[in-house]
Amino acid sequence: MRRVVSIWLPTWRTDRLRQCGDAPETGALVVAGSDGRKQVVVSVDAEAHGLGLRPGMPLAHARTLVPDIAVRPVDPAAEEQALLRLATWCLRYSPLVAPDPPDGLWIEIAGSAHLFGGETRLLADVTRRLRQQGFAAHAAVADTPGAAHALARFAEPPRVPEKIAALPIEALRLPPGTLEALHLLGFDRIGPLEA
């Protein structure tokens, strides 16, 4: 039976910058990119999030709310290379790993979970080691990549699998327009949509 781990790195962009020394060690940090003609916040660290900054907000608005935030430009090539290196590091858990851009990893553990004392211990080990390296991490395991992806990002706590039906429809990784239409039709959870 197939068993897939999805690892979500919610503050990947800011964590990566801090790990490679391209950002201050403390203080609120955001990564910004362009959205047409304006600069927008692409990613925030935990401190910036706590100050009310969110991805998608205009950078000018973020600077108004928190004038002393550190801002770094988005660097997709460097992020992709770093995520690939992190996926290579995950080969300790299985020979089948892959990056899940922009902020995740996949690990197929069907034949290797027993080497770590089972799935629960493997998930605890990988998230603990990633946190020790300075990366916020949530992980979940399921029979399919989509279910693991949804559980890692939307289940509370993310390591404990729960019924997919209770998760929000955003867990389905649908295009924004489709999600908006489903919300207009009254669908907020996967269960009623599935029925």
C-alpha positions in Angstrom: 0.0 0.0 0.0 1.3 3.5 -0.9 2.0 5.9 2.0 2.9 9.4 1.2 4.3 12.1 3.6 3.6 15.7 2.8 5.8 18.2 4.6 4.7 21.8 4.6 7.2 24.5 5.4 4.8 27.5 6.1 7.6 30.1 6.5 10.0 28.5 4.0 11.0 31.7 2.3 11.9 33.6 5.4 13.4 30.6 7.2 15.7 29.9 4.2 16.9 33.5 4.2 17.8 33.4 7.8 19.5 30.0 7.5 21.8 31.3 4.7 22.5 34.6 6.5 20.7 36.8 4.0 18.4 38.3 6.6 18.7 39.7 10.2 18.5 37.0 12.8 15.7 38.7 14.7 12.9 41.1 13.9 10.0 40.9 11.5 10.9 39.7 8.1 8.9 39.6 4.8 9.7 38.5 1.3 8.2 40.7 -1.4 7.6 40.3 -5.1 5.8 42.1 -7.9 2.1 41.7 -8.7 1.8 43.7 -11.9 2.9 47.2 -11.2 2.9 47.0 -7.4 5.1 45.2 -4.8 3.2 42.7 -2.6 4.2 40.6 0.4 4.8 37.1 -0.8 5.8 35.5 2.6 6.0 36.5 6.2 7.8 35.0 9.2 6.1 34.2 12.5 6.9 37.6 14.0 5.6 39.6 11.0 2.4 37.4 11.0 1.9 38.2 14.7 2.1 41.9 13.8 -0.7 41.5 11.3 1.2 41.2 8.1 -0.1 38.7 5.5 0.9 37.3 2.1 -0.8 39.2 -0.7 -1.0 42.6 1.0 0.7 45.5 -0.7 4.2 46.1 0.6 3.5 49.8 1.1 0.6 48.8 3.4 2.9 46.4 5.3 5.5 49.1 5.8 2.8 51.5 7.1 1.7 48.9 9.7 5.3 47.9 10.6 7.8 50.6 9.5 10.9 48.7 10.6 10.2 45.3 8.9 13.1 43.7 7.0 12.2 43.2 3.4 14.0 40.8 1.0 13.1 40.2 -2.7 11.6 36.9 -3.8 14.3 34.7 -5.4 12.5 31.7 -7.0 15.7 30.1 -8.4 17.5 30.2 -5.0 14.3 28.9 -3.3 14.0 26.0 -5.8 17.7 25.0 -5.3 17.4 25.1 -1.5 14.2 23.1 -1.6 16.0 20.5 -3.8 18.8 20.3 -1.2 16.3 19.8 1.6 14.6 17.1 -0.4 18.0 15.4 -0.8 18.5 15.6 2.9 15.2 13.7 3.3 16.7 10.7 1.5 17.5 9.5 5.1 13.8 8.6 5.3 13.2 7.0 1.9 14.8 6.7 -1.5 11.7 8.3 -3.0 11.6 12.0 -2.2 10.8 15.1 -4.2 10.4 18.9 -3.7 6.8 20.2 -3.7 7.3 23.9 -4.7 6.9 26.5 -3.4 7.0 25.4 0.2 6.8 21.6 0.6 8.4 18.2 0.2 7.1 14.7 -0.6 8.4 11.4 0.9 7.1 8.0 -0.1 7.5 5.9 3.1 5.6 2.6 2.4 8.8 0.5 2.6 10.7 2.6 5.2 8.4 3.7 8.0 9.1 0.6 10.1 12.8 1.6 10.2 11.9 4.6 12.3 9.4 2.9 14.6 6.4 3.5 12.5 4.7 6.5 10.7 4.1 8.5 13.8 7.7 8.4 14.9 9.0 9.1 11.4 6.8 12.2 11.2 7.9 13.4 14.7 11.6 12.8 13.7 11.5 14.6 10.4 9.6 17.7 11.9 11.9 17.8 14.9 15.1 17.7 12.7 13.7 20.3 10.4 12.9 22.6 13.3 16.4 22.1 14.7 17.7 23.4 11.4 15.5 26.5 11.8 12.6 25.5 9.5 9.0 25.6 10.7 7.5 22.3 9.5 4.2 20.4 9.6 3.9 16.9 8.2 1.1 14.4 7.6 0.9 10.9 6.0 -1.9 9.4 3.9 -2.5 7.0 1.1 -2.5 9.7 -1.6 -0.5 12.8 -2.1 -3.6 15.0 -2.2 -4.8 13.7 1.2 -1.4 14.1 2.8 -1.0 17.6 1.3 -4.4 18.6 2.7 -3.8 17.1 6.2 -0.4 18.8 6.5 -1.8 22.2 5.7 -5.3 22.2 7.1 -5.6 19.5 9.9 -5.1 20.5 13.5 -2.7 19.2 14.7 -1.3 18.5 11.2 0.5 15.2 12.2 -2.7 13.6 13.3 -4.8 12.4 10.3 -8.5 13.3 10.4 -11.3 12.7 8.0 -10.8 14.6 4.8 -14.5 15.4 4.8 -14.0 17.9 7.7 -11.3 19.9 5.9 -12.0 23.2 4.1 -12.4 23.0 0.3 -9.1 25.0 0.0 -7.4 21.7 0.9 -8.3 20.4 -2.6 -5.8 22.6 -4.3 -8.4 23.9 -6.8 -7.9 27.1 -8.8 -8.9 30.3 -7.0 -11.9 30.9 -9.4 -13.3 27.4 -8.7 -12.9 27.9 -5.0 -14.7 31.2 -5.1 -17.6 29.6 -7.1 -17.9 26.7 -4.7 -18.0 29.2 -1.8 -20.8 31.1 -3.6 -22.7 27.8 -3.9 -22.4 27.3 -0.1 -19.6 24.7 0.0 -17.0 25.3 2.7 -16.0 21.7 3.6 -15.0 18.7 1.4 -17.7 16.4 2.9 -20.8 18.1 1.5 -19.0 18.7 -1.8 -18.1 15.0 -2.1 -21.7 14.0 -1.3 
